[in-house]
Amino acid sequence: MSASGVGPFENDSAMDLCDELRGLDESEVVETLRETLSSVTEVASGDYLDRDLGEPAVAASAIALARIKGRENVLEGLGLRGSIPEIPVAFFTLVVSALSRTLEKDSEAYGLWIDAGRGGEWKAEVEHLLNEAIEVARGASN
């Protein structure tokens, strides 16, 4: 496993997503984040979810949350400050679905961390993001 840590940006797939986002116009950024998240939700529960889909979806979720929560330090650390436009609150329904999907038993990313003895740490990181996304999504429905 090439990942160096359980955080949302501590793997090659997440860094590839950040590199891609840096090269896009603001108008393309939200669509790329949406496509990244949708690729995970399109894998049926019970079907194998490849880590090359799951890891960038976790990163996309963390990026969207950093933007809506005003965590400019996170975006700056990724070289994305000023690159991420306003994220619509309704977008977080998709974030919740994608994060929930990455936590299922057939998720390769989760399975690899379990095999490495750090599944609980990885799951806690993703669940933290999920809980934040649920909070934002609930705000959209009120």
GUVEXNU-307355 format. One record per atom (N, C-alpha, C): residue number from 1; chain; y negated, z, x; atom name. Coordinates in pm, whole numbers, padded with zeros to 5 digits. Atoms other than C-alpha are relative to their C-alpha. Last residue first. Layout:
N
> bafi/marnu/Y/Z/X/domar
> NUM/A/Y/Z/X/CA;
...
***
This chain:
142
> bafi/marnu/Y/Z/X/domar
> 142/A/00082/-00093/00079/N;
> 142/A/-02296/00664/-03396/CA;
> 142/A/-00124/-00066/-00054/C;
> 141/A/-00046/00003/00138/N;
> 141/A/-02047/00397/-03286/CA;
> 141/A/-00080/00094/-00090/C;
> 140/A/00021/00131/00059/N;
> 140/A/-02225/00313/-02962/CA;
> 140/A/00037/00000/-00147/C;
> 139/A/00143/00015/00023/N;
> 139/A/-02252/00679/-02863/CA;
> 139/A/-00033/-00132/-00067/C;
> 138/A/00029/-00077/00123/N;
> 138/A/-01878/00704/-02907/CA;
> 138/A/-00147/-00008/-00035/C;
> 137/A/-00043/00081/00114/N;
> 137/A/-01841/00426/-02649/CA;
> 137/A/-00027/00071/-00133/C;
> 136/A/00099/00109/00017/N;
> 136/A/-02048/00624/-02396/CA;
> 136/A/00036/-00082/-00124/C;
> 135/A/00129/-00060/00040/N;
> 135/A/-01836/00938/-02440/CA;
> 135/A/-00106/-00107/-00026/C;
> 134/A/-00016/-00040/00140/N;
> 134/A/-01514/00736/-02430/CA;
> 134/A/-00130/00059/-00053/C;
> 133/A/00010/00123/00080/N;
> 133/A/-01633/00572/-02107/CA;
> 133/A/00015/00031/-00150/C;
> 132/A/00140/00043/00002/N;
> 132/A/-01697/00912/-01950/CA;
> 132/A/-00019/-00123/-00088/C;
> 131/A/00073/-00096/00084/N;
> 131/A/-01350/01032/-02053/CA;
> 131/A/-00149/-00034/-00007/C;
> 130/A/-00035/00025/00140/N;
> 130/A/-01193/00715/-01912/CA;
> 130/A/-00079/00094/-00092/C;
> 129/A/00073/00120/00043/N;
> 129/A/-01376/00752/-01581/CA;
> 129/A/00023/-00027/-00148/C;
> 128/A/00141/-00038/-00002/N;
> 128/A/-01244/01108/-01546/CA;
> 128/A/-00087/-00117/-00047/C;
> 127/A/00026/-00073/00123/N;
> 127/A/-00899/00988/-01655/CA;
> 127/A/-00146/00047/-00007/C;
> 126/A/00010/00098/00109/N;
> 126/A/-00905/00729/-01377/CA;
> 126/A/-00030/00070/-00131/C;
> 125/A/00118/00084/-00022/N;
> 125/A/-00983/00989/-01110/CA;
> 125/A/-00020/-00096/-00116/C;
> 124/A/00118/-00082/00030/N;
> 124/A/-00730/01237/-01254/CA;
> 124/A/-00129/-00080/00019/C;
> 123/A/00011/-00011/00145/N;
> 123/A/-00461/00965/-01258/CA;
> 123/A/-00124/00081/-00039/C;
> 122/A/00048/00129/00049/N;
> 122/A/-00522/00888/-00891/CA;
> 122/A/-00024/00006/-00151/C;
> 121/A/00139/00017/-00045/N;
> 121/A/-00494/01256/-00797/CA;
> 121/A/-00059/-00129/-00055/C;
> 120/A/00085/-00092/00075/N;
> 120/A/-00180/01307/-01008/CA;
> 120/A/-00146/-00014/00036/C;
> 119/A/00020/00051/00135/N;
> 119/A/-00017/00995/-00864/CA;
> 119/A/-00091/00088/-00084/C;
> 118/A/00138/-00028/00038/N;
> 118/A/-00066/01115/-00508/CA;
> 118/A/-00033/-00050/-00140/C;
> 117/A/00018/-00144/00018/N;
> 117/A/00293/01144/-00386/CA;
> 117/A/-00140/00040/-00042/C;
> 116/A/00065/-00054/-00120/N;
> 116/A/00298/00791/-00244/CA;
> 116/A/-00025/00150/-00011/C;
> 115/A/-00095/00014/-00112/N;
> 115/A/00552/00685/-00510/CA;
> 115/A/-00057/00059/00129/C;
> 114/A/-00106/-00098/00026/N;
> 114/A/00317/00820/-00780/CA;
> 114/A/00099/-00002/00117/C;
> 113/A/00053/-00131/-00035/N;
> 113/A/00033/00626/-00621/CA;
> 113/A/00100/00111/-00027/C;
> 112/A/00009/-00008/-00146/N;
> 112/A/00240/00310/-00628/CA;
> 112/A/-00057/00133/00045/C;
> 111/A/-00132/-00020/-00058/N;
> 111/A/00333/00368/-00991/CA;
> 111/A/-00002/00013/00151/C;
> 110/A/-00039/-00138/00028/N;
> 110/A/-00029/00409/-01098/CA;
> 110/A/00135/00030/00066/C;
> 109/A/00090/-00085/-00077/N;
> 109/A/-00127/00082/-00930/CA;
> 109/A/00038/00147/-00017/C;
> 108/A/-00040/-00004/-00141/N;
> 108/A/00182/-00091/-01068/CA;
> 108/A/-00089/00093/00082/C;
> 107/A/00112/00040/-00085/N;
> 107/A/00103/00002/-01428/CA;
> 107/A/00042/00015/00147/C;
> 106/A/-00033/00130/-00060/N;
> 106/A/00427/00013/-01633/CA;
> 106/A/-00115/-00056/00085/C;
> 105/A/-00110/-00008/-00097/N;
> 105/A/00393/00385/-01700/CA;
> 105/A/00030/-00131/00070/C;
> 104/A/-00135/00009/00057/N;
> 104/A/00054/00347/-01871/CA;
> 104/A/00105/-00006/00110/C;
> 103/A/-00069/-00129/-00009/N;
> 103/A/-00264/00470/-01703/CA;
> 103/A/00141/-00002/-00058/C;
> 102/A/-00038/-00022/-00141/N;
> 102/A/-00399/00121/-01633/CA;
> 102/A/00074/00132/00018/C;
> 101/A/-00113/00086/-00037/N;
> 101/A/-00390/00046/-02008/CA;
> 101/A/00046/00025/00143/C;
> 100/A/-00119/-00054/00065/N;
> 100/A/-00612/00343/-02093/CA;
> 100/A/00124/-00079/00041/C;
> 99/A/-00039/-00120/-00074/N;
> 99/A/-00864/00223/-01837/CA;
> 99/A/00125/00063/-00059/C;
> 98/A/-00051/00039/-00132/N;
> 98/A/-00870/-00124/-01991/CA;
> 98/A/00046/00122/00079/C;
> 97/A/-00130/00068/00015/N;
> 97/A/-00901/-00001/-02351/CA;
> 97/A/00061/-00033/00136/C;
> 96/A/-00097/-00099/00044/N;
> 96/A/-01180/00245/-02266/CA;
> 96/A/00140/-00062/-00011/C;
> 95/A/-00026/-00086/-00115/N;
> 95/A/-01371/-00021/-02071/CA;
> 95/A/00106/00104/-00035/C;
> 94/A/-00089/00075/-00089/N;
> 94/A/-01337/-00263/-02363/CA;
> 94/A/00036/00084/00123/C;
> 93/A/-00126/00003/00075/N;
> 93/A/-01491/-00006/-02599/CA;
> 93/A/00105/-00074/00083/C;
> 92/A/-00086/-00110/-00043/N;
> 92/A/-01749/00044/-02325/CA;
> 92/A/00125/00018/-00086/C;
> 91/A/-00091/00043/-00106/N;
> 91/A/-01904/-00300/-02375/CA;
> 91/A/00103/00108/00032/C;
> 90/A/-00120/00049/00067/N;
> 90/A/-02060/-00177/-02703/CA;
> 90/A/00107/-00046/00100/C;
> 89/A/-00082/-00116/00033/N;
> 89/A/-02308/00020/-02489/CA;
> 89/A/00131/-00044/-00066/C;
> 88/A/00006/-00038/00142/N;
> 88/A/-02442/-00307/-02348/CA;
> 88/A/00096/00116/-00028/C;
> 87/A/-00133/00016/00059/N;
> 87/A/-02464/-00303/-01966/CA;
> 87/A/-00009/00044/-00146/C;
> 86/A/-00029/-00094/00108/N;
> 86/A/-02812/-00360/-01826/CA;
> 86/A/00137/-00031/-00059/C;
> 85/A/00097/-00006/00110/N;
> 85/A/-02795/-00582/-01521/CA;
> 85/A/00038/00111/-00099/C;
> 84/A/-00071/-00024/00126/N;
> 84/A/-02597/-00509/-01205/CA;
> 84/A/-00103/00014/-00112/C;
> 83/A/-00083/00116/00035/N;
> 83/A/-02743/-00668/-00893/CA;
> 83/A/00067/00014/-00135/C;
> 82/A/00086/00109/00045/N;
> 82/A/-03035/-00428/-00836/CA;
> 82/A/00078/-00125/-00041/C;
> 81/A/00122/-00048/00063/N;
> 81/A/-02815/-00194/-00636/CA;
> 81/A/-00090/-00119/-00031/C;
> 80/A/00023/00062/00131/N;
> 80/A/-02486/-00371/-00572/CA;
> 80/A/-00128/00047/-00068/C;
> 79/A/00083/00119/-00024/N;
> 79/A/-02429/-00309/-00201/CA;
> 79/A/-00034/-00073/-00128/C;
> 78/A/-00085/00120/00014/N;
> 78/A/-02143/-00075/-00287/CA;
> 78/A/-00076/-00128/00032/C;
> 77/A/-00109/-00013/-00096/N;
> 77/A/-02328/00234/-00161/CA;
> 77/A/00095/-00119/00000/C;
> 76/A/00055/00029/-00132/N;
> 76/A/-02634/00115/-00354/CA;
> 76/A/00110/00007/00107/C;
> 75/A/00022/00144/-00010/N;
> 75/A/-02434/00099/-00675/CA;
> 75/A/-00055/-00038/00137/C;
> 74/A/-00133/00064/-00001/N;
> 74/A/-02305/00452/-00628/CA;
> 74/A/-00017/-00150/00020/C;
> 73/A/-00060/-00026/-00131/N;
> 73/A/-02653/00580/-00532/CA;
> 73/A/00138/-00063/00012/C;
> 72/A/00042/00105/-00094/N;
> 72/A/-02800/00407/-00839/CA;
> 72/A/00060/00021/00138/C;
> 71/A/-00049/-00043/-00132/N;
> 71/A/-02603/00636/-01066/CA;
> 71/A/-00028/-00109/00104/C;
> 70/A/00111/-00007/-00095/N;
> 70/A/-02813/00570/-01376/CA;
> 70/A/00040/00049/00138/C;
> 69/A/00029/-00142/-00025/N;
> 69/A/-02537/00655/-01627/CA;
> 69/A/-00111/00017/00104/C;
> 68/A/00050/-00059/00125/N;
> 68/A/-02530/00300/-01768/CA;
> 68/A/-00038/00147/00018/C;
> 67/A/00123/00065/00049/N;
> 67/A/-02512/00142/-01424/CA;
> 67/A/-00055/00071/-00122/C;
> 66/A/00108/-00034/-00093/N;
> 66/A/-02261/00386/-01272/CA;
> 66/A/-00133/-00058/-00050/C;
> 65/A/00040/-00139/00025/N;
> 65/A/-02045/00352/-01583/CA;
> 65/A/-00114/00042/00092/C;
> 64/A/00070/-00002/00129/N;
> 64/A/-02038/-00027/-01553/CA;
> 64/A/-00050/00141/-00032/C;
> 63/A/00129/00068/-00019/N;
> 63/A/-01950/-00001/-01184/CA;
> 63/A/-00081/00004/-00129/C;
> 62/A/00086/-00092/-00075/N;
> 62/A/-01678/00257/-01250/CA;
> 62/A/-00138/-00061/00024/C;
> 61/A/00035/-00111/00088/N;
> 61/A/-01524/00038/-01519/CA;
> 61/A/-00098/00094/00068/C;
> 60/A/00097/00056/00096/N;
> 60/A/-01531/-00267/-01292/CA;
> 60/A/-00048/00108/-00096/C;
> 59/A/00129/00016/-00070/N;
> 59/A/-01361/-00058/-01020/CA;
> 59/A/-00107/-00054/-00094/C;
> 58/A/00051/-00136/-00021/N;
> 58/A/-01084/00052/-01259/CA;
> 58/A/-00136/-00008/00069/C;
> 57/A/00045/-00047/00131/N;
> 57/A/-01043/-00310/-01371/CA;
> 57/A/-00055/00142/00010/C;
> 56/A/00137/00046/00025/N;
> 56/A/-01033/-00421/-01006/CA;
> 56/A/-00053/00044/-00136/C;
> 55/A/00098/-00058/-00093/N;
> 55/A/-00735/-00189/-00945/CA;
> 55/A/-00143/-00053/-00022/C;
> 54/A/00038/-00139/00032/N;
> 54/A/-00543/-00283/-01258/CA;
> 54/A/-00108/00057/00090/C;
> 53/A/00079/-00002/00123/N;
> 53/A/-00535/-00662/-01220/CA;
> 53/A/-00055/00141/-00026/C;
> 52/A/00111/00091/-00025/N;
> 52/A/-00421/-00685/-00857/CA;
> 52/A/-00084/-00022/-00126/C;
> 51/A/00113/-00076/-00055/N;
> 51/A/-00212/-00375/-00935/CA;
> 51/A/-00121/-00089/00029/C;
> 50/A/00015/00015/-00144/N;
> 50/A/00011/-00586/-01157/CA;
> 50/A/-00122/00076/00050/C;
> 49/A/00141/00021/-00029/N;
> 49/A/00065/-00457/-01510/CA;
> 49/A/-00018/00002/00152/C;
> 48/A/00044/-00044/-00131/N;
> 48/A/00433/-00499/-01600/CA;
> 48/A/-00146/-00036/00024/C;
> 47/A/-00010/00104/-00102/N;
> 47/A/00488/-00547/-01972/CA;
> 47/A/-00059/00055/00130/C;
> 46/A/-00143/00021/-00026/N;
> 46/A/00550/-00240/-02190/CA;
> 46/A/00025/-00111/00099/C;
> 45/A/-00061/-00127/-00034/N;
> 45/A/00199/-00250/-02335/CA;
> 45/A/00151/-00021/00012/C;
> 44/A/-00056/-00083/00107/N;
> 44/A/00098/-00612/-02347/CA;
> 44/A/00057/00130/00054/C;
> 43/A/-00139/-00027/-00038/N;
> 43/A/-00112/-00752/-02064/CA;
> 43/A/00055/00099/-00101/C;
> 42/A/-00083/00110/00049/N;
> 42/A/-00429/-00886/-02232/CA;
> 42/A/00146/00015/00039/C;
> 41/A/-00033/-00025/00140/N;
> 41/A/-00601/-00550/-02186/CA;
> 41/A/00087/-00109/-00061/C;
> 40/A/-00090/-00115/00011/N;
> 40/A/-00582/-00587/-01810/CA;
> 40/A/00042/00021/-00145/C;
> 39/A/-00127/00041/-00061/N;
> 39/A/-00730/-00937/-01792/CA;
> 39/A/00104/00111/-00007/C;
> 38/A/-00084/00069/00099/N;
> 38/A/-00994/-00821/-02039/CA;
> 38/A/00134/-00041/00058/C;
> 37/A/-00055/-00100/00091/N;
> 37/A/-01136/-00572/-01787/CA;
> 37/A/00095/-00065/-00102/C;
> 36/A/-00083/-00089/-00080/N;
> 36/A/-01185/-00833/-01516/CA;
> 36/A/00068/00104/-00089/C;
> 35/A/-00124/00072/-00030/N;
> 35/A/-01314/-01087/-01768/CA;
> 35/A/00097/00087/00079/C;
> 34/A/-00075/00013/00126/N;
> 34/A/-01573/-00838/-01898/CA;
> 34/A/00135/-00070/00024/C;
> 33/A/-00055/-00132/00030/N;
> 33/A/-01686/-00749/-01545/CA;
> 33/A/00087/-00005/-00126/C;
> 32/A/-00106/-00023/-00098/N;
> 32/A/-01722/-01119/-01468/CA;
> 32/A/00063/00137/-00021/C;
> 31/A/-00114/00083/00039/N;
> 31/A/-01919/-01173/-01791/CA;
> 31/A/00117/00020/00097/C;
> 30/A/-00064/-00066/00114/N;
> 30/A/-02146/-00877/-01710/CA;
> 30/A/00122/-00080/-00044/C;
> 29/A/-00063/-00126/-00039/N;
> 29/A/-02218/-01024/-01365/CA;
> 29/A/00074/00065/-00116/C;
> 28/A/-00145/00016/-00018/N;
> 28/A/-02281/-01386/-01466/CA;
> 28/A/00072/00132/00025/C;
> 27/A/-00058/00048/00125/N;
> 27/A/-02630/-01339/-01612/CA;
> 27/A/00151/-00015/00008/C;
> 26/A/-00014/-00110/00097/N;
> 26/A/-02726/-01124/-01315/CA;
> 26/A/00067/-00045/-00128/C;
> 25/A/00125/-00025/00070/N;
> 25/A/-02659/-01420/-01086/CA;
> 25/A/00025/00114/-00099/C;
> 24/A/00027/00054/00134/N;
> 24/A/-02346/-01386/-00881/CA;
> 24/A/-00142/00026/-00045/C;
> 23/A/00035/00142/-00007/N;
> 23/A/-02271/-01351/-00510/CA;
> 23/A/-00038/-00062/-00132/C;
> 22/A/00119/00018/-00083/N;
> 22/A/-02283/-00972/-00497/CA;
> 22/A/-00046/-00145/00003/C;
> 21/A/00119/-00033/00079/N;
> 21/A/-02039/-00959/-00789/CA;
> 21/A/-00128/-00021/00078/C;
> 20/A/00023/00107/00098/N;
> 20/A/-01772/-01141/-00589/CA;
> 20/A/-00128/00026/-00079/C;
> 19/A/00046/00119/-00073/N;
> 19/A/-01803/-00901/-00297/CA;
> 19/A/-00033/-00114/-00095/C;
> 18/A/00140/-00027/-00041/N;
> 18/A/-01778/-00605/-00536/CA;
> 18/A/-00057/-00118/00076/C;
> 17/A/00084/00011/00120/N;
> 17/A/-01464/-00756/-00691/CA;
> 17/A/-00147/00023/00036/C;
> 16/A/00010/00143/00030/N;
> 16/A/-01309/-00807/-00346/CA;
> 16/A/-00088/-00022/-00124/C;
> 15/A/00100/00054/-00092/N;
> 15/A/-01390/-00444/-00262/CA;
> 15/A/-00018/-00151/-00021/C;
> 14/A/00132/-00046/00044/N;
> 14/A/-01206/-00331/-00572/CA;
> 14/A/-00110/-00057/00089/C;
> 13/A/00033/00074/00122/N;
> 13/A/-00904/-00544/-00484/CA;
> 13/A/-00138/00040/-00053/C;
> 12/A/00046/00136/-00030/N;
> 12/A/-00899/-00409/-00128/CA;
> 12/A/-00043/-00078/-00123/C;
> 11/A/-00109/00096/-00013/N;
> 11/A/-00878/-00046/-00228/CA;
> 11/A/-00057/-00140/00017/C;
> 10/A/-00073/-00021/-00126/N;
> 10/A/-01096/00266/-00216/CA;
> 10/A/00124/-00089/00010/C;
> 9/A/00043/00105/-00093/N;
> 9/A/-01349/00162/-00480/CA;
> 9/A/00076/00004/00132/C;
> 8/A/00003/00132/00062/N;
> 8/A/-01207/00350/-00780/CA;
> 8/A/-00037/-00114/00094/C;
> 7/A/00125/00033/00070/N;
> 7/A/-01115/00655/-00574/CA;
> 7/A/-00002/-00143/-00049/C;
> 6/A/-00023/00009/00144/N;
> 6/A/-00751/00730/-00492/CA;
> 6/A/-00125/-00036/-00079/C;
> 5/A/00032/-00120/00077/N;
> 5/A/-00782/00655/-00124/CA;
> 5/A/00014/-00025/-00149/C;
> 4/A/00019/-00114/-00089/N;
> 4/A/-00693/00416/00155/CA;
> 4/A/-00029/00128/-00076/C;
> 3/A/00107/-00088/00045/N;
> 3/A/-00542/00139/-00050/CA;
> 3/A/-00010/00122/00091/C;
> 2/A/00117/00012/-00087/N;
> 2/A/-00330/-00103/00153/CA;
> 2/A/-00114/00093/-00040/C;
> 1/A/00117/00000/00086/N;
> 1/A/00000/00000/00000/CA;
> 1/A/-00123/00000/00090/C;
***
